[in-house]
Amino acid sequence: MKIPELPPYEDRRLSALEATQLLDTPPEERFDRITRIASHLFEVPVALVSLVDKNRQWFKSCYGLGVRETARNISFCGHAILGPDAFVVENAQNDERFSDNPLVTGEPSIRFYAGAPLEDRFGNRLGTLCLIDRKPRTFSDQDRHNLRDLADMVEREFQYQELGSYYGERARALNILNEIALDNDDGESRRVQRALETANRFLGTDTAIVSDITDQTYTIRWHHERRPSTLHDGLSLPLDHTYCSMALEQGEVLAISHTARSRYRNHPCYQAFGLESYLAAPIWLDDRIVGTLNFSSEQPHRPAFTESEKMFVTLLARWVATILERHQSEQMKSRFISTVSNELQAPLDSISRSLDQILEGAINGLPDKTYNLLKSARRDTNQIRKLVNELLDKES
């Protein structure tokens, strides 16, 4: 028996399969209708929509078969997804690849098999629409064409499923972002904390962090965790010891759904922290990256992070940037007022004391006009001093 080989980019294919959210779901008439038609059209007892998972083939629709899955290493469909065209075995007993296969020597006693690969819109072969007979038979070019037509109908249902999930998730993401933007209660820190908590729930992640990046230092500005940890605001780490360094390498959103299966599996930060899923977007201010917004978990993200989730984190990072920009502006304003006020206060005090001394010591030696001008100057000086003191009180 020949065990089916793994196709190229198997990790990507499995992630795409998970993203369909079809595995282990109840039967649906939209698929059962196609397998019924296939069974009657080709006059075979069994027709299946088979999805080839990591260690099994699972049947989304199974007409004429009493089981919902079999092992992948004995499957015919595992062979069928290795090529773009229909995979046909006209007599399995005479085929050295399958003659001693348990599905041939035992139930369902396969003799004939024909499977057309089912692809998603990115070309990932997720499974097959397949036909099974308990007796040998031939399969003409017209038969192959007809099977492909039915397989195209299954693929169209995959696309409808994907579009429905895409637009539903995108609408939910935008609604959450709108709620976050409209939340004006409390100060900036509390608002960001609530936003991180909400985002963690939406993404199904455990930890959310807004980081500051200064030179080669990574500092946690705000964070939220669904589980207790040792993290705290203000914690600093060398940048190259963090997942953030990977996000900065590409300068845009970074999504790792399963680190152990990714090209980052040998990165030092994975060896140190063991986070299996990570989603991050850079925070830009004045055309430079000042930090990251990142979400992570110790478990793989199933299914893989979607385009809607990546969009969500990118837009939320822009909202955080506006918070930081406003905070930065307020700090600059405070420093300006404090500096100017302090610069004014000392000379005003000196002028006020000098005027007091002149007025108190020279009441009878000054012309009335000069005396009144000095009194007016002292009054104006005291008024300015009062305003400066009020500004300082507000800032403190």
C-alpha positions in Angstrom: 0.0 0.0 0.0 1.3 3.5 -0.9 0.7 6.1 1.8 -0.3 9.5 0.2 2.5 12.1 0.2 2.0 15.5 1.7 1.4 18.2 -0.8 3.6 21.3 -1.0 2.7 24.1 1.4 0.8 21.6 3.6 0.7 24.0 6.6 -0.9 26.7 4.4 -3.4 24.2 3.1 -4.4 23.1 6.6 -4.8 26.7 7.7 -7.0 27.4 4.7 -9.1 24.3 5.5 -9.6 25.4 9.1 -10.6 28.9 7.9 -13.6 27.4 6.0 -15.1 26.5 9.4 -16.6 23.4 7.7 -14.8 20.6 9.7 -17.0 18.7 12.2 -20.2 20.7 11.2 -23.6 19.1 10.7 -24.7 17.9 7.2 -26.0 20.6 4.9 -28.5 20.2 2.1 -26.4 22.4 -0.2 -23.7 19.7 -0.2 -25.9 16.7 0.1 -27.8 17.7 -3.0 -24.6 17.6 -5.0 -23.6 14.1 -3.7 -27.1 12.7 -4.5 -26.9 14.1 -8.0 -23.4 12.6 -8.4 -24.5 9.2 -7.2 -27.5 9.1 -9.7 -25.6 10.7 -12.6 -22.7 8.2 -12.4 -24.7 5.3 -11.1 -22.4 4.7 -8.1 -23.5 3.7 -4.6 -21.2 6.2 -2.8 -20.5 9.9 -3.4 -18.6 12.1 -0.9 -17.5 15.6 -0.3 -14.3 14.8 1.5 -12.1 17.3 3.4 -8.5 16.1 3.9 -7.5 17.1 7.4 -4.1 16.6 9.1 -4.6 13.0 10.1 -8.0 12.1 8.6 -10.4 12.6 5.8 -13.7 13.9 7.1 -16.9 13.8 5.0 -18.9 17.0 4.9 -21.4 15.1 2.8 -21.6 11.3 2.5 -24.2 9.7 0.3 -24.3 5.9 0.6 -21.6 5.6 3.4 -22.3 5.0 7.1 -19.1 6.7 8.5 -18.1 10.3 8.6 -14.3 10.0 8.5 -11.4 7.6 7.9 -7.6 7.8 8.4 -5.7 10.0 6.0 -2.9 7.5 5.5 -5.2 4.9 3.9 -7.3 7.5 2.0 -7.7 7.7 -1.8 -8.5 11.4 -1.4 -5.0 12.0 0.1 -3.6 11.0 -3.3 -6.3 13.0 -5.2 -5.3 16.4 -3.7 -1.7 16.0 -5.0 -2.7 17.1 -8.5 -5.1 19.5 -10.2 -7.0 16.9 -12.3 -9.4 14.1 -11.5 -7.7 11.2 -9.8 -9.1 7.9 -11.1 -8.5 4.2 -10.0 -10.6 1.9 -12.3 -9.8 -1.3 -10.4 -8.1 -1.0 -7.0 -7.4 -4.7 -6.8 -5.1 -4.4 -9.8 -3.4 -1.3 -8.6 -0.3 -2.0 -6.4 -0.8 1.4 -4.6 -4.2 0.2 -3.3 -4.5 -3.6 -3.6 -3.7 -4.2 0.1 -5.4 -1.1 1.3 -7.9 -1.8 4.2 -10.6 0.2 2.4 -10.1 -2.3 -0.5 -9.7 -5.6 1.4 -12.4 -4.6 3.9 -15.4 -2.3 4.0 -16.5 -0.4 1.9 -14.7 -2.8 -0.5 -13.5 -0.1 -2.9 -12.8 -1.2 -6.5 -13.4 2.0 -8.4 -12.6 5.5 -7.2 -12.7 8.9 -9.0 -12.0 12.2 -7.1 -11.9 15.8 -8.4 -9.9 18.2 -6.2 -11.8 20.9 -4.4 -9.9 24.2 -4.2 -10.5 27.5 -2.4 -10.0 30.8 -4.2 -6.3 30.8 -3.4 -5.7 27.4 -5.0 -5.4 25.4 -1.8 -6.8 21.8 -2.4 -8.9 21.2 0.6 -10.5 17.9 -0.4 -12.4 16.1 -3.2 -15.8 15.4 -4.6 -15.3 11.7 -5.0 -17.2 8.6 -6.4 -16.8 5.1 -5.1 -18.1 1.8 -6.5 -17.7 -1.8 -5.3 -17.0 -3.1 -8.7 -14.4 -2.0 -11.3 -15.5 0.3 -14.1 -14.1 2.7 -16.7 -14.2 6.5 -16.6 -14.4 8.4 -19.9 -13.2 11.9 -20.7 -16.9 13.0 -20.6 -17.3 11.5 -17.2 -14.2 13.5 -16.0 -15.8 16.7 -17.4 -19.1 16.0 -15.7 -17.4 15.3 -12.4 -15.4 18.5 -12.7 -18.7 20.5 -13.3 -20.1 19.1 -10.0 -16.9 19.8 -8.2 -17.1 23.4 -9.4 -20.5 23.6 -7.7 -19.0 22.4 -4.4 -16.2 25.0 -4.8 -18.9 27.7 -5.3 -20.5 26.7 -2.0 -17.1 27.0 -0.4 -16.8 30.5 -1.8 -20.3 31.4 -0.5 -19.3 30.1 2.9 -16.1 32.2 2.8 -17.9 35.4 1.7 -20.6 35.0 4.3 -18.0 34.6 7.1 -15.9 37.4 5.7 -18.7 40.0 5.5 -20.2 38.9 8.8 -16.9 39.1 10.7 -15.9 42.4 9.0 -19.2 44.0 10.0 -18.8 42.8 13.6 -15.2 44.1 13.6 -16.2 47.6 12.4 -19.1 47.7 15.0 -16.6 47.0 17.8 -14.2 49.6 16.5 -17.0 52.1 16.4 -18.0 51.4 20.0 -14.4 51.8 21.0 -14.0 55.2 19.2 -17.3 56.5 20.8 -16.2 55.5 24.4 -15.3 58.9 26.0 -15.7 57.9 29.6 -12.7 58.2 32.0 -9.2 59.1 31.0 -7.1 57.8 28.2 -5.5 54.9 30.1 -8.9 53.5 31.2 -10.3 53.8 27.6 -7.3 52.0 26.1 -7.5 49.3 28.8 -11.2 48.7 27.9 -10.4 48.7 24.2 -7.7 46.0 24.8 -10.1 43.9 26.8 -12.8 44.1 24.1 -10.2 43.3 21.4 -9.0 40.3 23.3 -12.5 38.9 23.4 -13.1 39.5 19.8 -9.9 37.9 18.6 -10.0 35.1 21.1 -6.5 35.9 22.4 -5.1 35.9 26.0 -2.9 39.0 26.1 -3.1 42.4 24.5 -0.2 45.0 24.7 0.4 48.5 23.6 4.2 48.9 23.5 6.6 51.8 23.3 9.8 51.4 21.3 12.8 53.6 22.1 16.1 52.7 20.5 16.4 49.0 21.1 14.1 48.9 24.2 10.6 47.5 24.3 8.4 48.9 27.1 4.8 47.9 27.9 2.7 51.1 28.0 -0.7 49.5 28.5 -1.8 45.8 28.6 -4.7 43.5 29.3 -4.6 39.8 30.2 -7.4 37.3 30.4 -5.2 35.1 32.6 -2.8 36.0 35.5 0.8 36.7 34.4 3.9 38.5 35.4 3.4 41.4 33.0 3.0 44.9 34.2 2.8 48.4 32.7 6.3 49.9 32.5 8.1 46.5 32.1 11.0 46.9 29.7 12.8 44.2 27.6 15.5 44.2 24.9 13.7 44.7 21.6 15.4 41.7 20.0 14.0 39.4 22.7 10.4 40.1 21.8 7.9 39.1 19.1 7.6 42.8 18.3 11.0 42.7 16.6 9.5 40.3 14.0 6.7 42.8 13.3 9.1 45.7 12.9 11.0 43.7 10.2 8.1 44.0 7.8 6.6 47.3 9.0 3.0 46.1 8.6 0.5 43.8 10.3 2.1 40.4 11.2 -0.1 37.4 11.8 1.2 34.1 13.1 -1.5 31.6 13.8 0.8 28.7 14.8 4.4 29.6 15.4 5.6 26.0 15.6 4.4 25.5 12.0 5.7 28.9 10.8 9.0 30.2 9.5 9.5 31.9 12.9 9.7 28.6 14.8 13.5 29.0 15.3 13.3 32.6 16.4 14.8 33.2 19.9 11.7 34.8 21.3 9.6 31.7 20.5 12.2 29.6 22.3 12.0 31.9 25.3 8.2 32.6 25.5 6.6 29.8 23.6 3.7 31.9 22.2 1.9 30.0 19.5 -0.2 32.7 18.1 0.6 36.4 17.6 -1.1 39.3 15.8 0.5 42.7 15.7 0.4 46.0 13.9 2.9 48.9 14.1 1.8 52.2 15.7 2.9 55.1 13.5 3.4 58.7 14.6 5.0 61.4 12.4 6.0 58.8 9.8 7.9 56.6 12.2 7.0 53.5 14.2 6.8 54.4 17.9 5.4 51.1 19.2 3.2 48.1 18.4 -0.3 46.9 19.2 -0.1 43.1 19.7 -2.2 40.2 20.7 -1.0 36.7 21.7 -1.8 33.3 23.1 0.1 30.2 24.2 -2.3 28.2 22.0 -2.5 28.2 18.2 -5.2 30.4 16.7 -7.9 28.2 15.1 -8.8 28.9 12.4 -6.0 31.0 11.1 -6.2 34.8 11.6 -8.5 36.2 9.0 -8.2 39.3 6.8 -10.9 40.9 8.9 -9.0 40.3 12.1 -5.9 41.8 10.5 -7.9 44.8 9.4 -9.3 45.1 12.9 -5.9 45.3 14.6 -4.5 47.7 11.9 -7.4 50.1 12.5 -7.2 49.8 16.3 -3.5 50.6 16.1 -4.4 53.8 14.3 -6.9 54.7 17.0 -4.2 54.1 19.6 -1.9 56.4 17.6 -4.5 59.2 17.9 -4.6 58.6 21.7 -0.8 58.8 21.9 -0.7 61.9 19.6 -3.3 63.7 21.8 -1.4 62.7 24.9 1.8 63.9 23.3 0.2 67.3 22.5 -1.2 67.7 26.0 2.3 67.0 27.4 3.8 69.6 25.1 1.1 72.1 26.0 1.7 71.5 29.7 5.5 71.9 29.3 5.0 75.1 27.3 2.7 76.7 29.8 4.8 75.6 32.7 8.0 77.0 31.1 6.4 80.3 30.1 4.7 80.7 33.4 7.9 80.1 35.4 9.8 82.4 33.1 7.2 85.2 33.7 6.7 84.6 37.4 10.2 85.6 38.6 10.5 89.0 36.7 6.9 89.8 37.6 7.6 89.3 41.3 10.6 91.5 41.0 8.7 94.3 39.2 5.9 94.0 41.8 8.3 94.3 44.7 10.1 97.3 43.1 6.8 99.1 42.5 5.7 98.5 46.1 9.0 100.0 47.4 8.8 103.0 45.2 5.2 103.7 46.0 5.6 103.2 49.8 8.8 105.2 50.0 8.0 108.1 47.8 4.4 109.0 48.4 5.1 112.7 49.0 8.0 113.0 46.5 6.2 112.1 43.3 3.9 114.2 41.1 0.3 113.0 41.2 0.4 111.9 37.6 3.5 109.8 38.1 2.2 108.3 41.3 -1.1 107.2 39.6 0.9 105.7 36.7 2.9 103.6 39.1 -0.2 102.5 41.0 -1.7 101.4 37.6 1.4 99.5 36.8 1.4 97.7 40.1 -2.3 96.8 39.6 -1.6 95.4 36.2 1.4 93.5 37.4 -0.5 91.9 40.2 -3.3 90.9 37.7 -0.7 89.2 35.5 0.8 87.5 38.5 -2.6 86.2 39.4 -3.2 84.8 35.9 0.2 83.1 35.9 -0.4 81.5 39.3 -3.8 80.2 38.1 -2.2 78.6 35.1 0.4 76.9 37.3 -2.3 75.7 39.7 -4.3 74.2 36.8 -1.2 72.4 35.5 -0.3 71.0 38.9 
